[in-house]
Amino acid sequence: MDDLKLYANSPDSLTKQIEVVASISKDINMKLNVNKCAETHFIPKRLKNAQVTVAATKSNDRSICFPMLDGEAVYKYLGIEQKVRLKEPVAWDRAYGRCYEIARKLWDSDLTFRQKVNSYNSTIIPVFRYIASCVAKGSGKYASVLKRGTRLDKKFRKLLVKLKSRYKCSCVARLYLTTDMGGYGLKSIKNAIEESTIYLWAYLCTKAELKGSLNLFVTMANREKRCV
């Protein structure tokens, strides 16, 4: 089990969830790596002025002791720093900045073209797919998110031209076409965003315990608000 996130409405509830995961891990002769775990708490705006104290969860199992992240602390997922209340545009920009440097080194390396494509698809694309999956709602329209994906794809195509991995006037569609159809097999960030949204919606539709969340998003969609 890797990259698991648990959400709860109270420290006690979170403790119980963590203990369940720890118990399952023990049953398969594994254990939690507490050095790679973290815990953070979010206080709603309406309680900001109240004196609300938040303490780390306390488990009966002494081996379970996660570090508590404050407002400035971060942890990383897929190499991208995460924190509470990080604005969406900032997340996209930071992800692009880091991924651009990785992509530049990748396309400027001595790997074969096929190896570069496979590496790009497995290291760059998942980052943007993950960000898209985390944004269940937000300001603006969903079309603006897809336009962002289109702009990012264009920037990375310019990088390919700059590093002489692609001709400037080459067919754009063929670049993203699968190899069995005569294309180069490069994955598109825009398509990854769409796939992530479809997957998230399908997940909501197939999980009975998430019916409340599904109804909320349906209501938001009927009000023409941006959501899954």
Secondary structure, 3 states (H helix, E strand, C coil): CCCCCCCCCCHHHHHHHHHHHHHHHHHCCCCCCHHHCCECCCCCHHHCCCCCCCCCCCCCCCCCCCCECCCCCCEEECCEEECCCCCHHHHHHHHHHHHHHHHHHHHCCCCCHHHHHHHHHHHCHHHHHHHHHHCCECCCCHHHHHHHHHHHHHHHHHHHHHCCCCCCCCCHHHHHCCHHHCCCCCCCHHHHHHHHHHHHHHHHHHCHHHHHHHHHHHHHHHCCCCEC
